[in-house]
Amino acid sequence: MTDIRPITTKAKPFLKWAGGKGQLLPQLDALLPNGLDEREFTYIEPFVGGGAMLFHMLQKFSNITKVVINDINPYLTTY
């Protein structure tokens, strides 16, 4: 298993992505369940796009022990 360390600098999405979640982060953050910081967990991102939510979660929760990312666009996941 890979050791995941907290990100200390603010990460930005790795692509400019139509429909990206970057501008929605405050609204999405408000919808996260309470207590996520109380135990280790796996973060699953089914629509990674440019990675805005992924980076937000990694910066906010140092207790993420595993990350699974995916996207319907094969150019993001295969090439």
Secondary structure, DSSP 4 states (H G I P E B T S, - for coil): -PPP----S----SS--TT-SGGGHHHHHHTSPTTGGGS-EEEEES--TTSHHHHHHHHH-TTEEEEEE--S-HHHHT-
